[in-house]
Amino acid sequence: MSGSRNERVFDPCASIVLVGCRGAGKRTLGFMGALHLRRRLVTEDHYFEKLTGMSRGQFLLQHGKDLFGRQDVQVFKRMLDNNRTGCIIECGMSSLSEEAQDALREYCRTNPVVYIHREREQIAALLDATDATALLKVDEKHRECSNFEFYNLDDSATQFVGTSTAADSRQPVPSKLLNVREDFTKFLDQITGRGATKAWLESPFSVAAIPPEFRSYSYALRLRLSYLQEMDMELEEFEATGDCVEFIIDQWPHDVVEVVSKQVALLRRKLGLPIIYHVEENPRGQRRRAPEEKDPVDSDLLELGLRLGVEYLSLDLQRDESLIQRALRYKGRSKVIGNYWYMGFGAPPWHDDQHLENYRHAQSLGCDLIRMARFSTGDSPVEHLESFKKRVEQTIPNPRPPLVAYDFSVLGVRTPLQSKILNPVKHPDMDTDQDFLAIISTYRHSYGLEFQQFLLDPLEFYVTGSNVSWSLSPAMQNAAYEFSGMPHTFQAVTCSTLDRLTQICLADTFGGANLAAPFKIAIMPQLKVKSHHATAIGAVNVVLPLRGKTNAILDHANSRNKAGAAQEFFGDNTDWSSIFTCLRRAISPRNYVQPSKTSGLVIGAGGMARAAIYALIQLGCRNIFVYNRTVERAREVAEHFNTWAEGQQLGMTTKPKPGPDGQGQGQVTEICRVIERLADPWPEGYQLPTMIISCVPATSLDGTPPADFVMPVGWLGSPTGGVVVELAYEPLITPLVAQMYAHRDQINPSWVVVDGLEVVAEMAIEAFELMTGRMAPKRLMKEVCRRTWEQQQRGGGDGASGLVL
Ligand SMILES: O=C1C[C@@](O)(C(=O)O)C[C@@H](O)[C@@H]1O
């Protein structure tokens, strides 16, 4: 048996077709998808009108049902044919006809055709009852003529950002669609294959940039469907308790497709981790199924996982050959983990050639990873497993698929550290009776053991600057270390000389530092290795040591959490990315950035203002306005970005460029413009701002009066509202935040306000992930952030706890 051709890897630019029942959300998703991938949205109705010169309703009236039917299908086929690349195509009612469905099936050979699946109750609530029953019945056909599936999860059960509601009740509530957009854009990144590359290019040290199998240590949280269906825990409680989730299907309710699709969607949304999708052949405690019963069902379920675009498909290579071949043909961009489980007594010992043969066979099938687990009765010492791994390394040349191999017994996985990658783990509150691997260890425990066994080292992390004694970072970071089983420490060190900072960084146990003023800019010339974001902004706020043995980034990334002399230091800027994350999360689809139209406003001209401008640029905004009390400084910042943007050839507004004689000559491009006075009207010809970021202190600093910035009322007229991000949190309710709450309550409820604690928590989360390479316990860090701040307000808690050097 050898690998079969992968039938579902398409040209990354191939147009993506959306099919599904009326009310499934195709139009909204199409719109979001087109913006995300920067593609053209083609809708069936619009295309019909373009080709025939009249709407479908008019055509039907004028030409009757038969001619309309024929015309409709012709238009449909031309729509597909003429838009093979670069589009998102939204299908309407025509996809219900057989001829159109044949055309879609044909299209599936070259393009992704995504069936949009929405809960029946949701669709029924939107449509007339009789309509709904009929439509849902024929909707099943859509599944048959598609090759992907997106489960459009209802948003009402999830938390909203801010408290905004739409002014116009006929429009969807903007914040309601935020999760859906996040889910759908990730899904598109996965099926077009751009996800991992994008993350790597964006930030090679980010958690998303390195897939779990390439991390130095990684853990797979095992979650069984039977458990998820019954548990009384919230899915959110599993956050950051593994590097990926192994979702195990171990029961087959009558509506298994619905149940499984929904569960995958929920896991994605709530945990944001890659999914390993596994269909278990013989679950513990379940009736044994005959091969003719189980093979077709399981084969369909494996295909469902691949249609849902899971990151990994776990495939048992001891199963029926046609089931294996079907899964391999349908693989698409999911990675396949080929498994050999030896579950009973008499499993061949690790030095038996059988295992090496199995490895070779899995490799020849095209498996991306190979997993071997063996039931052991104490007959196989740990060294046997180790020498088997060495044997694989020595006999099979690179590139060879990563290997996961361990022994397990009735008591569970023998030791938690047998494999470096994808070690099976459980949640501490989980009972795992049903799991034949009887997981004994949690992520925290397993990861902690790496330190106890000196494979990793306890390190010291810092926030440093001239005024950091009240920083909330130590509380948040230390809580996150404790949660993840890391013996690291994080402290605030007040210092303001580069010499002292260098001394801190040169220690063998230095893990990384968050920088505050005056270091963010001053350190730039000292750092040879910086992210391109930090270079563009001209400031660094995170420094980490590079301890890789080679110059490869992966090597450096995987040397985090280890002590020793650093070869170099890497500087990055998470100020911009945190602001970016907060804006992206809060911006409603109606205010989605349109480069030529959307306006952004930044208040201030310091380091944070630079980061805010950069965040707006990265969001695609090309009309950025800067206001600062000292106009000259605003001009400098604007100049910095205009020069940078010119070098990058970013599209933006133009203004006449003065020639040597002062006369107009040609055009210069401008991405940033300065607003000189608050009393000025909003600049003519530009939309009112929908993204506003305030980067000025709300308390008096160094004797200078607080900025006390509030928006001029004339600038607040965006009919679709927008987002205000306030960076200050002393006090939390700054004059701007108070003004926006009142404005939202009384005038336009579509504004979302993000307060300073949300942003500072996001900064700490991103810094944690960058410095440790591990997923941050976000909810915990946010909670600790608020709690610590409240304690500080009351004058209690640890308060000003930092060292002064
Ligand atoms: O602005 C901040 C906040 C911070 O100073 C803190 O105290 O957590 C840490 C800095 O790196 C970051 O840029």
The ligand as an SDF file (V2000), in Angstrom:
LIG
                    3D

 13 13  0  0  0  0  0  0  0  0999 V2000
    3.7600   49.8460   28.2860 O   0  0  0  0  0  0  0  0  0  0  0  0
    4.0190   48.7450   28.6500 C   0  0  0  0  0  0  0  0  0  0  0  0
    3.5720   48.2390   29.9250 C   0  0  0  0  0  0  0  0  0  0  0  0
    4.7570   47.8590   30.7620 C   0  0  0  0  0  0  0  0  0  0  0  0
    5.4890   49.0100   31.0710 O   0  0  0  0  0  0  0  0  0  0  0  0
    4.2880   47.2370   32.0730 C   0  0  0  0  0  0  0  0  0  0  0  0
    4.5010   47.8070   33.0970 O   0  0  0  0  0  0  0  0  0  0  0  0
    3.6950   46.1740   32.0110 O   0  0  0  0  0  0  0  0  0  0  0  0
    5.6310   46.9180   30.0010 C   0  0  0  0  0  0  0  0  0  0  0  0
    6.0900   47.5170   28.6980 C   0  0  0  0  0  0  0  0  0  0  0  0
    6.8730   46.6070   27.9690 O   0  0  0  0  0  0  0  0  0  0  0  0
    4.8960   47.8610   27.8800 C   0  0  0  0  0  0  0  0  0  0  0  0
    5.3320   48.4890   26.7060 O   0  0  0  0  0  0  0  0  0  0  0  0
  1  2  2  0
  2  3  1  0
  2 12  1  0
  3  4  1  0
  4  5  1  0
  4  6  1  0
  4  9  1  0
  6  7  2  0
  6  8  1  0
  9 10  1  0
 10 11  1  0
 10 12  1  0
 12 13  1  0
M  END
$$$$
